[in-house]
Amino acid sequence: MKYLIIAIVLISSLYFLVSRKPQEIKNYDQFAQCLAEKKLTMYGAYWCSHCQNEKKIFGDSFKYVPYVECTQETKLCLDKGVNGYPTWIDASGQKYEGEQGLLGLSKISGCPLP
C-alpha cells in the first residue's frame, strides 16, 4: 500500500512537470523605451549575476534600456556614485541600488507594464 501511494505521487509529479506549458515570453520593447524616455539608466557589470537577472527579464527588449557597463566606463560610474551593481539612476540623479525587477522599475519610472 505504501509503495502504491509513493508510485502515484511520483507519477503525478512527473505528469505535472512534463505537461506544464512554457512561460509566455512578453515583449517589453515599449516598457524599455519608456524607461529610456524617462532617462532611467542601469549601471552594471558583465560579471554581476544580479545585473544578468535584470537583463534577462527584458529579453531582447533590453537593447532599448539605457545601460552603462562599469567595467568599461569606470570613471563615469565612480562620478555617478555607483557603489554596487546593478544601480539604476533616474534623470534627477536619484539612485536605486540592487535588483528592481519589472514592477519596481514601473513604480520608479511611472512606465506601465505590458
C-alpha positions as CSV (number, residue, x, y, z in Angstrom):
1,M,0.0,0.0,0.0
2,K,2.8,2.4,0.9
3,Y,4.6,1.7,-2.4
4,L,1.4,2.3,-4.3
5,I,1.0,5.7,-2.8
6,I,4.6,6.6,-3.5
7,A,4.2,5.4,-7.1
8,I,1.0,7.5,-7.5
9,V,2.8,10.6,-6.1
10,L,5.8,10.1,-8.4
11,I,3.7,9.6,-11.5
12,S,1.5,12.6,-10.7
13,S,4.6,14.8,-10.1
14,L,6.2,13.6,-13.3
15,Y,3.0,14.3,-15.3
16,F,2.8,17.8,-13.8
17,L,6.4,18.6,-14.8
18,V,6.0,17.2,-18.3
19,S,2.6,18.8,-19.0
20,R,3.5,22.3,-17.9
21,K,3.3,24.9,-20.7
22,P,6.4,27.0,-21.1
23,Q,6.0,30.5,-19.7
24,E,4.9,33.0,-22.2
25,I,7.7,35.5,-23.2
26,K,6.3,39.0,-23.3
27,N,7.6,41.8,-25.5
28,Y,8.9,44.6,-23.3
29,D,10.0,46.9,-26.1
30,Q,7.6,49.7,-25.2
31,F,8.3,49.4,-21.5
32,A,12.1,49.6,-22.1
33,Q,11.7,52.5,-24.5
34,C,9.6,54.3,-21.8
35,L,12.5,53.8,-19.3
36,A,14.8,55.3,-21.9
37,E,12.5,58.3,-22.4
38,K,12.4,58.8,-18.6
39,K,16.2,58.6,-18.6
40,L,16.3,55.7,-16.2
41,T,19.8,54.2,-16.7
42,M,21.1,50.9,-15.4
43,Y,24.8,50.8,-14.3
44,G,26.2,47.3,-14.0
45,A,29.0,44.9,-14.8
46,Y,29.1,41.9,-17.1
47,W,30.1,39.5,-14.3
48,C,27.3,40.6,-11.9
49,S,24.6,37.9,-11.5
50,H,22.0,40.5,-10.3
51,C,22.7,42.5,-13.5
52,Q,22.2,39.4,-15.6
53,N,18.9,38.8,-13.9
54,E,17.7,42.3,-14.7
55,K,18.8,41.9,-18.3
56,K,17.2,38.5,-18.6
57,I,13.7,39.7,-17.6
58,F,13.7,42.1,-20.6
59,G,14.9,39.5,-23.1
60,D,15.6,41.1,-26.5
61,S,14.0,44.4,-25.3
62,F,17.0,45.1,-23.1
63,K,18.6,46.7,-26.1
64,Y,16.4,49.8,-25.5
65,V,17.3,50.1,-21.8
66,P,20.0,52.8,-21.2
67,Y,22.9,50.8,-19.8
68,V,26.4,51.7,-18.7
69,E,29.0,48.9,-18.4
70,C,31.0,50.0,-15.4
71,T,34.0,47.7,-16.2
72,Q,34.4,49.9,-19.4
73,E,33.1,53.2,-18.1
74,T,34.8,53.1,-14.6
75,K,35.2,56.9,-14.3
76,L,31.6,57.6,-15.2
77,C,30.3,55.1,-12.7
78,L,32.6,56.5,-10.0
79,D,31.4,60.0,-10.8
80,K,27.8,58.9,-10.5
81,G,28.5,57.4,-7.1
82,V,27.8,53.8,-8.2
83,N,28.9,51.6,-5.3
84,G,27.2,48.3,-6.2
85,Y,25.5,46.6,-9.1
86,P,23.1,47.0,-10.5
87,T,22.4,50.6,-9.7
88,W,19.6,52.4,-11.5
89,I,19.8,56.2,-11.7
90,D,17.0,58.4,-12.9
91,A,17.1,61.9,-14.6
92,S,17.2,63.7,-11.2
93,G,20.2,61.6,-10.0
94,Q,18.1,59.5,-7.6
95,K,19.8,56.1,-7.1
96,Y,18.1,52.8,-6.8
97,E,20.5,50.1,-5.8
98,G,20.0,46.3,-6.4
99,E,17.6,44.4,-8.5
100,Q,14.4,46.3,-9.0
101,G,12.5,43.9,-11.3
102,L,9.8,45.0,-13.7
103,L,7.3,46.0,-11.1
104,G,9.9,48.1,-9.2
105,L,11.1,49.8,-12.4
106,S,7.5,50.5,-13.3
107,K,6.9,52.2,-9.9
108,I,10.1,54.2,-10.1
109,S,9.6,55.4,-13.6
110,G,5.8,55.5,-14.0
111,C,6.1,53.4,-17.1
112,P,3.2,51.0,-17.5
113,L,3.9,47.3,-17.7
114,P,2.5,45.4,-20.8
